[in-house]
Amino acid sequence: MKIAAAEALASLAKEDVPDDVAAAYQGNRPRFGAEYIIPVPFDPRLISAIPVAVAKAAMETGVARKPIPNLEAYGRQLSARRDPIASTLQRIYERVRRQPKRIVFAEGEEVLMMRSAIAYANQGLGTALLLGREDRMRETAEREGIDLDRPGTEIVNARISKRIGAYTDYLYARLQRNGYLFRDAQRLINNDRNHFAASMVALGDADGMVTGLTRNYSTALEDVRRCIDPKPGHRVIGVSLALCRGRTVLVADTAVHDMPSSEELADIAEEAAGLAKRLGYVPRVAMLAYSTFGNPSGERSERVREAVNILDKRRVDFEYDGEMAADVALNSRVMEQYPFCRLSGPANVLVMPAFHSASISTKMLQELGGATIIGPLLVGLDKSVQIVSMTAKDSDIVNMAAIAAHNAGA
């Protein structure tokens, strides 16, 4: 078992170092060699890699009296003890491993995207397609000590791709009545990674895509929407997952609609509830406002009340109520003051009255409340696309890629 632990440590030391460890070295990412021959004690991978190796050796030598039937599941359970995100996303990862997907990492020339693509493939989630100019990617990879030839990783050389013509024709057919000439569409495909990647997904050459490291969210979304339509009967929104004190709450819309109308709020509620179901939760949707059931009254609260009426008419198949303040939605004791409230318990889906309130509240939760925020997750497109923040770490990108894979074909 000591030998198994030593071998696991040696194997781990040769792998690419995650951002969590690199940060402790003031951004100097250690590489296997004379100065780095064993993982540092605070490497987050240790908790899952070493115990699994020791347990396997114990079973093989007959020391263990109670065998572990699934060592991979055991490793994931260990990771979840340290990382609340891992626990929340564990079901998604398991589903994706059963049906691996081809995900294109649009900004493939970025070091962070390369590391994330390799991690995606190493975790058995599918094939990672790195989009970019191959000569530049290989030059960067050699400098950073990244192996781009690992199984499950493919390079899509946008400069010489045989699909450029098909993507250009596709994009021009979509944009020709919106002021774009053929050469404009051709320029977008030749020069813009988001349009190329989104066209790959639209034409079935990839199951989903991840982007966002080099452009802000709204710009990346605008690029994608030139190539991919909303799913018929659906509305495109952003949903953030807030993990705080053992609870997971979905917050919408945190990315798209600035000041939604009553009709749009109802649509947002349906989209967010649908995502909650796909993530394995039973949705309880609270339509939030500064007032609670008419007190105090106001024009903006009236818009939320009308959204509830619209949901009544649609006869949706999930719990919802409003308008209500956030403390009423989240605190069962406060909710007891309103016995007519239709929610059976504290809400796990919060529909905000406007984009600014949604964005402000999630960022405050993260900075002041110690919450972990995942997202915004992009919901409602006809194809699976996720956009990360420009400050994302490699683990954030892998999580978004897994979610993109999970939503592909949903």
C-alpha positions in Angstrom: 0.0 0.0 0.0 3.0 2.3 0.6 4.2 1.5 -2.8 0.8 2.3 -4.3 0.7 5.6 -2.5 4.2 6.4 -3.7 3.4 5.5 -7.3 0.2 7.6 -7.2 2.1 10.6 -5.9 4.7 10.1 -8.7 2.0 9.9 -11.3 0.3 13.0 -10.0 3.5 15.0 -10.0 3.8 14.4 -13.7 0.4 15.7 -14.5 -0.5 19.3 -15.3 -0.9 21.4 -12.2 -4.3 23.0 -11.5 -4.9 26.7 -10.9 -5.5 26.2 -7.2 -1.9 25.0 -6.8 -0.4 27.5 -9.2 -1.9 30.3 -7.2 0.0 29.3 -4.1 3.2 29.7 -6.2 2.4 33.3 -7.0 1.3 32.3 -10.5 4.5 30.3 -11.2 3.1 27.0 -12.3 5.4 24.1 -11.1 6.4 21.5 -13.7 7.8 18.0 -13.0 11.6 18.2 -12.7 14.4 18.8 -10.2 12.4 21.5 -8.4 9.1 19.7 -8.3 9.1 15.9 -7.8 6.1 15.5 -5.5 2.7 17.2 -5.3 2.5 20.0 -2.6 0.3 19.2 0.5 -2.4 21.6 -0.6 -2.9 20.0 -4.0 -6.7 19.4 -4.2 -6.2 16.3 -6.2 -4.5 14.4 -3.4 -7.8 13.7 -1.5 -9.1 11.6 -4.4 -6.0 10.2 -6.0 -4.0 8.8 -3.1 -6.8 7.2 -1.0 -8.2 5.4 -4.1 -4.7 4.0 -5.0 -4.2 2.8 -1.4 -7.7 1.3 -1.3 -7.1 -0.5 -4.6 -3.8 -2.0 -3.3 -5.4 -3.0 -0.1 -8.1 -5.0 -1.9 -5.6 -6.6 -4.4 -3.4 -7.8 -1.5 -6.3 -9.0 0.6 -5.7 -6.6 3.4 -9.0 -4.9 3.0 -11.9 -7.0 4.5 -14.6 -4.8 2.9 -14.0 -4.1 -0.8 -15.1 -0.9 -2.5 -17.2 -2.0 -5.5 -16.7 1.3 -7.5 -13.4 3.1 -7.0 -14.2 5.9 -9.4 -17.4 6.7 -7.5 -15.3 6.5 -4.2 -12.9 9.1 -5.7 -15.7 11.4 -6.7 -17.2 11.2 -3.2 -13.9 12.2 -1.7 -13.6 15.2 -4.0 -17.1 16.3 -3.0 -16.1 16.4 0.6 -13.7 19.2 -0.1 -15.4 21.0 -2.9 -19.2 21.9 -2.7 -19.2 22.4 -6.5 -18.1 18.8 -7.1 -21.0 17.6 -4.9 -23.5 19.6 -6.8 -22.2 18.7 -10.2 -21.5 15.1 -9.5 -24.7 13.8 -11.1 -24.0 15.9 -14.2 -20.5 14.4 -14.5 -21.9 10.8 -14.1 -24.5 11.3 -16.8 -21.9 12.8 -19.2 -19.5 9.9 -18.6 -22.3 7.5 -19.7 -22.8 9.5 -22.9 -19.6 11.4 -23.7 -19.8 14.5 -25.9 -17.6 16.3 -28.3 -17.1 19.9 -26.9 -15.3 22.6 -28.8 -13.1 24.9 -26.7 -13.4 28.0 -28.9 -10.3 29.9 -27.5 -8.0 27.0 -28.1 -4.8 29.1 -28.3 -5.3 30.2 -24.7 -3.2 28.3 -22.1 -6.1 28.0 -19.8 -8.4 26.5 -22.5 -5.7 24.0 -23.3 -5.4 22.8 -19.7 -9.2 22.7 -19.4 -9.6 20.7 -22.6 -7.1 18.1 -21.4 -8.8 17.9 -18.0 -12.2 17.4 -19.7 -10.8 14.5 -21.7 -8.9 13.0 -18.8 -12.0 12.9 -16.7 -13.8 10.7 -19.3 -16.3 13.4 -20.3 -15.8 13.1 -24.0 -13.6 14.5 -26.7 -12.2 18.0 -26.3 -11.8 20.0 -29.6 -9.3 22.8 -29.3 -10.0 25.4 -31.9 -7.2 27.6 -33.2 -4.0 27.8 -35.3 -2.2 24.6 -34.7 1.3 26.1 -35.0 0.6 28.7 -32.3 -1.1 26.1 -30.1 1.8 23.7 -30.3 4.4 26.5 -29.7 2.5 27.6 -26.6 1.9 24.1 -25.4 5.6 23.2 -25.6 6.5 26.4 -23.7 4.0 25.6 -20.9 4.7 21.8 -20.8 1.3 20.8 -22.1 0.8 17.6 -24.0 -1.8 18.2 -26.8 -1.5 14.7 -28.2 -3.2 12.9 -25.3 -6.1 10.6 -26.1 -9.5 12.5 -26.2 -8.0 15.8 -27.3 -8.2 17.0 -31.0 -6.9 20.1 -32.6 -9.2 21.9 -35.1 -7.1 24.1 -37.3 -9.4 26.9 -38.2 -6.9 28.2 -40.8 -7.0 25.1 -43.1 -10.3 23.5 -42.1 -12.2 21.9 -45.0 -15.4 23.1 -43.4 -14.8 26.8 -43.8 -16.9 26.9 -47.0 -19.9 25.2 -45.3 -19.7 27.4 -42.3 -19.5 30.6 -44.4 -22.5 29.5 -46.5 -24.5 28.7 -43.3 -23.7 32.0 -41.7 -24.3 34.1 -44.8 -27.8 32.4 -45.2 -28.6 33.6 -41.7 -27.2 37.1 -42.0 -27.8 38.2 -45.6 -31.0 40.0 -44.8 -29.4 41.8 -41.8 -27.0 43.9 -43.8 -24.2 41.3 -44.2 -22.5 40.6 -47.5 -21.0 37.2 -48.3 -17.5 38.6 -47.6 -18.6 39.8 -44.2 -19.8 36.2 -43.3 -16.5 34.9 -44.7 -14.5 37.3 -42.6 -16.3 36.3 -39.4 -15.7 32.6 -40.1 -12.0 33.1 -41.0 -11.2 35.5 -38.2 -13.5 35.0 -35.3 -13.3 31.8 -33.2 -16.7 32.2 -31.7 -18.5 32.3 -35.0 -16.4 29.3 -36.2 -17.1 27.3 -33.1 -20.8 28.1 -33.0 -21.1 27.1 -36.7 -19.4 23.8 -35.8 -22.1 23.2 -33.2 -24.9 24.4 -35.4 -23.9 22.0 -38.2 -23.4 19.0 -35.9 -19.6 18.9 -36.0 -19.5 19.3 -32.2 -22.1 18.7 -29.5 -21.5 21.9 -27.7 -19.0 24.7 -27.1 -17.3 26.7 -24.3 -16.0 30.3 -24.7 -15.6 33.6 -22.8 -12.0 33.9 -21.7 -11.1 36.7 -24.0 -14.5 38.6 -24.4 -17.1 39.8 -22.0 -20.3 37.8 -21.6 -22.6 40.0 -23.7 -20.2 40.2 -26.6 -19.6 36.4 -26.7 -23.4 35.8 -26.5 -24.0 38.2 -29.4 -21.4 36.2 -31.4 -23.1 32.9 -30.6 -26.6 34.2 -31.4 -25.6 35.1 -34.9 -25.1 31.4 -35.5 -27.6 29.7 -33.2 -31.3 30.4 -32.6 -33.3 30.0 -29.4 -34.9 26.6 -29.0 -38.5 26.8 -30.5 -40.9 27.9 -27.7 -38.1 28.8 -25.4 -36.4 32.0 -24.2 -32.6 32.5 -23.8 -31.7 33.4 -20.2 -28.8 33.2 -17.8 -29.1 31.2 -14.6 -26.6 31.3 -11.8 -26.2 28.5 -9.2 -25.6 29.9 -5.7 -24.1 27.3 -3.2 -24.2 28.6 0.3 -24.4 26.9 3.7 -25.3 23.5 2.3 -28.1 24.9 0.1 -28.2 25.3 -3.7 -30.4 28.1 -5.1 -30.9 29.0 -8.8 -31.0 32.7 -9.6 -32.4 34.0 -12.9 -32.1 36.0 -15.1 -28.4 36.9 -14.5 -27.3 37.5 -18.0 -29.7 38.5 -20.7 -32.9 40.5 -19.9 -32.3 44.0 -18.5 -35.9 44.9 -17.4 -38.1 42.0 -18.3 -41.8 42.4 -18.9 -44.4 40.2 -17.1 -44.5 37.8 -20.1 -40.7 37.6 -20.1 -40.7 37.0 -16.3 -43.1 34.1 -16.7 -40.8 32.7 -19.5 -37.8 33.1 -17.3 -39.5 31.2 -14.5 -40.3 28.3 -16.8 -36.8 28.1 -18.2 -35.2 28.3 -14.7 -37.6 25.6 -13.4 -36.7 23.4 -16.4 -33.0 23.7 -15.6 -33.7 22.9 -12.0 -35.4 19.7 -13.0 -32.6 18.7 -15.4 -30.1 19.2 -12.5 -32.2 16.8 -10.3 -34.1 19.3 -8.2 -37.8 19.7 -7.6 -38.3 23.4 -8.4 -40.0 25.8 -6.0 -40.0 29.1 -7.8 -40.3 32.4 -6.0 -41.0 35.5 -8.1 -39.1 38.2 -6.2 -39.8 41.9 -5.6 -39.2 44.5 -2.9 -42.8 43.9 -1.8 -44.6 40.8 -0.5 -48.1 39.9 -1.8 -49.1 43.5 -2.5 -47.4 45.3 0.4 -46.2 47.9 -0.3 -47.8 48.3 -3.7 -45.8 49.7 -6.7 -45.6 49.6 -10.5 -42.6 47.2 -10.6 -44.2 44.8 -8.1 -47.3 44.8 -10.2 -45.3 43.5 -13.2 -44.2 40.5 -11.0 -47.8 39.9 -9.9 -48.9 39.8 -13.5 -46.2 37.3 -14.3 -47.7 35.0 -11.6 -51.1 35.4 -13.2 -49.6 34.4 -16.6 -48.1 31.3 -15.0 -51.6 30.5 -13.6 -53.0 30.6 -17.1 -50.3 28.4 -18.5 -50.9 25.8 -15.8 -47.3 24.9 -15.4 -46.2 21.7 -13.6 -44.0 23.3 -10.9 -44.6 25.2 -7.6 -44.4 29.0 -7.9 -45.7 32.0 -6.1 -45.1 35.8 -5.7 -44.5 38.5 -5.6 -42.5 38.1 -2.4 -39.4 39.5 -0.8 -36.2 37.4 -0.6 -36.5 36.7 3.1 -40.0 35.3 2.7 -38.8 33.1 -0.2 -35.8 31.6 1.6 -36.8 31.5 5.3 -39.5 29.0 6.3 -40.3 30.9 9.5 -41.0 34.1 7.7 -43.0 32.3 5.1 -45.2 30.9 7.8 -46.7 34.4 8.2 -48.3 33.9 4.8 -50.2 30.6 5.2 -51.8 31.0 1.7 -48.3 30.9 0.0 -48.3 28.1 -2.5 -44.7 27.0 -1.9 -44.3 23.8 0.1 -41.0 25.0 1.5 -38.2 27.6 1.0 -37.7 28.4 -2.7 -34.8 26.9 -4.6 -35.4 29.0 -7.7 -35.4 32.8 -7.5 -36.7 34.8 -10.4 -35.4 38.4 -10.0 -37.5 41.4 -11.2 -34.5 42.7 -13.3 -31.1 41.8 -14.6 -29.3 44.3 -12.4 -30.9 43.0 -9.2 -30.0 39.4 -10.1 -26.4 40.3 -11.0 -25.9 42.5 -7.9 -27.3 39.9 -5.5 -25.2 37.0 -6.7 -22.0 39.0 -6.6 -22.9 40.2 -3.1 -23.6 36.6 -2.0 -20.2 35.6 -3.3 -18.2 38.5 -1.8 -19.9 39.0 1.5 -21.7 35.7 2.2 -19.0 33.3 1.1 -21.3 31.7 -1.4 -19.9 29.8 -4.4 -21.4 31.0 -7.6 -21.5 28.8 -10.8 -22.5 30.6 -14.0 -24.4 32.3 -15.4 -25.4 29.1 -17.2 -26.8 29.8 -20.6 -30.3 28.3 -21.1 -32.8 28.3 -24.0 -30.5 28.1 -27.1 -31.3 25.4 -29.7 -27.7 24.1 -29.3 -25.6 23.7 -26.2 -23.3 26.6 -25.5 -21.8 27.9 -22.3 -19.9 31.2 -21.7 -17.4 31.5 -18.8 -16.2 34.7 -17.2 -13.0 36.3 -18.3 -11.5 35.5 -14.8 -12.5 31.8 -14.9 -10.1 29.2 -13.6 -9.4 25.8 -15.3 -11.8 24.1 -13.0 -14.6 26.6 -13.8 -14.1 26.0 -17.5 -14.2 22.2 -17.1 -17.4 22.5 -15.1 -19.0 24.6 -17.8 -17.9 22.2 -20.5 -19.5 19.3 -18.5 -22.7 21.3 -18.3 -22.6 22.0 -22.0 -22.1 18.3 -22.6 -25.0 17.5 -20.2 -27.3 19.9 -22.0 -26.4 18.7 -25.5 -29.5 17.2 -27.1 -31.6 18.0 -24.1 
